[in-house]
Amino acid sequence: MKDLKILVVDDEEDLCEILQFNLKQEGFDVDVAYSAEQALVLELKTYDFFLLDIMMGEISGLELAKIIRRNPDLEDKPILFITAKTSEADKLIGFNAGADDYVSKPFSVKEIIARINVICKRIFSDSKNDLDFKFDDFKMISDSKKVCINDKDVGLTKTEYEILRLLISHQGRIYSREEIMSIIWANDSFIGDRTVDVNVRRIRKKIGEYHKFIKTKSGYGYYFEPKTN
């Protein structure tokens, strides 16, 4: 994914310049904006990936992420937060806003590059384990990475889609929170098991009556089992 076009949005100009220089050295196409307001006047749909600071001006990175997620042309684009806010509650708020990953300041540029590569590998690569799945009006469509009900996209984020795909691809197999974290978030040790619960809760809400397909085995984890009678 070296041709990836990235937008860095941070009110620290020096940090933007450092990230832009180093990411370009890795072969990425990188633009910067020093506020959410500056970012919003750009043609955002031309970008493949967003690196957002959280604490900025009148429009925060959280609000910018929500704006991105509400745009049909942008809702599937990866978002990586880079921020000084480091508590578990802050991270959960970030994931709820639609983030795919979260890096706390101070950080190394190598860490940023590694996380971008992990996200891209997870999201953009053609997975041999991907699948199409249909049950009544519920469809998982691998080519478009969408879940549709009555032919309407339910709007899963990439993280939500990958969790659901994992469960569907091994129906009846119970995945612990730790297993889901290790597969979906790779080696991100800061991810807490509550993050898994938050994502599963959002998936269940979005898929409506089919939420009952995602079952919980108390003390063990989650599994997918469609109703068959």
Backbone hydrogen bonds, N-H to C=O, Kabsch-Sander energy under -0.5 kcal/mol:
donor,donor_aa,acceptor,acceptor_aa,energy
4,L,1,M,-1.7
6,I,4,L,-0.6
6,I,29,D,-3.4
7,L,49,F,-2.3
8,V,6,I,-0.5
8,V,31,D,-2.6
9,V,7,L,-0.5
9,V,51,L,-3.1
10,D,8,V,-0.5
10,D,33,A,-2.0
13,E,11,D,-1.0
16,C,12,E,-2.1
17,E,13,E,-2.4
18,I,14,D,-2.2
19,L,15,L,-2.7
20,Q,16,C,-2.9
21,F,17,E,-2.5
22,N,18,I,-2.4
23,L,19,L,-2.7
24,K,20,Q,-2.0
25,Q,21,F,-1.7
26,E,22,N,-0.9
27,G,24,K,-1.6
28,F,23,L,-2.2
29,D,4,L,-2.6
30,V,28,F,-0.6
31,D,6,I,-2.5
33,A,8,V,-2.4
36,A,59,I,-0.5
39,A,35,S,-2.0
40,L,36,A,-2.3
41,V,37,E,-0.6
41,V,38,Q,-0.9
42,L,39,A,-1.7
44,L,42,L,-1.7
46,T,43,E,-2.0
47,Y,44,L,-2.0
48,D,5,K,-2.9
49,F,5,K,-1.4
50,F,78,P,-2.3
51,L,7,L,-2.8
52,L,50,F,-0.6
52,L,80,L,-2.2
53,D,9,V,-2.6
56,M,54,I,-1.2
60,S,58,E,-0.6
61,G,54,I,-2.8
62,L,54,I,-0.5
64,L,60,S,-2.3
65,A,61,G,-2.5
66,K,62,L,-2.0
67,I,63,E,-2.2
68,I,64,L,-2.5
69,R,65,A,-2.5
70,R,66,K,-1.5
71,N,67,I,-0.7
71,N,68,I,-1.1
74,L,71,N,-2.1
75,E,71,N,-2.0
77,K,74,L,-2.4
80,L,50,F,-3.0
81,F,79,I,-0.5
81,F,101,D,-2.1
82,I,52,L,-2.6
83,T,103,V,-2.2
86,T,84,A,-0.6
91,K,87,S,-2.2
92,L,88,E,-2.4
93,I,89,A,-2.1
94,G,90,D,-2.1
95,F,91,K,-2.5
96,N,92,L,-2.5
97,A,93,I,-1.3
98,G,95,F,-1.4
99,A,94,G,-1.8
100,D,79,I,-3.0
101,D,79,I,-1.3
103,V,81,F,-3.1
105,K,83,T,-2.8
112,I,108,S,-1.7
113,I,109,V,-2.6
114,A,110,K,-2.4
115,R,111,E,-2.5
116,I,112,I,-2.4
117,N,113,I,-2.4
118,V,114,A,-2.2
119,I,115,R,-2.6
120,C,116,I,-2.7
121,K,117,N,-2.5
122,R,118,V,-2.3
123,I,119,I,-2.6
124,F,120,C,-2.7
125,S,120,C,-0.8
125,S,121,K,-0.7
127,S,125,S,-0.8
130,D,127,S,-1.3
133,F,140,M,-2.1
135,F,138,F,-2.8
138,F,135,F,-2.8
139,K,148,C,-2.7
140,M,133,F,-3.1
141,I,139,K,-0.5
141,I,146,K,-3.1
142,S,140,M,-0.6
145,K,141,I,-0.9
146,K,141,I,-1.7
148,C,139,K,-2.7
149,I,152,K,-2.3
150,N,137,D,-1.7
151,D,137,D,-0.5
152,K,149,I,-1.3
154,V,147,V,-2.7
161,Y,157,T,-2.8
162,E,158,K,-2.6
163,I,159,T,-2.1
164,L,160,E,-2.4
165,R,161,Y,-3.0
166,L,162,E,-2.2
167,L,163,I,-2.0
168,I,164,L,-2.8
169,S,165,R,-2.6
170,H,166,L,-0.6
170,H,167,L,-0.7
171,Q,168,I,-0.9
172,G,224,F,-1.9
173,R,170,H,-2.2
175,Y,222,Y,-3.2
176,S,174,I,-0.5
180,I,176,S,-2.3
181,M,177,R,-2.6
182,S,178,E,-2.3
183,I,179,E,-1.9
184,I,180,I,-3.0
185,W,181,M,-2.1
188,D,185,W,-1.9
189,S,187,N,-1.5
191,I,188,D,-1.5
195,T,192,G,-1.6
196,V,192,G,-0.8
197,D,193,D,-1.7
198,V,194,R,-2.6
199,N,195,T,-2.2
200,V,196,V,-2.7
201,R,197,D,-2.5
202,R,198,V,-2.0
203,I,199,N,-2.4
204,R,200,V,-2.7
205,K,201,R,-1.9
206,K,202,R,-2.2
207,I,203,I,-2.1
208,G,205,K,-0.9
210,Y,207,I,-2.0
211,H,208,G,-2.3
212,K,209,E,-0.9
213,F,210,Y,-2.1
214,I,211,H,-1.4
215,K,213,F,-0.9
215,K,223,Y,-3.0
217,K,221,G,-3.1
218,S,216,T,-0.7
220,Y,217,K,-2.9
221,G,217,K,-2.0
222,Y,175,Y,-2.5
223,Y,215,K,-2.3
225,E,213,F,-2.8
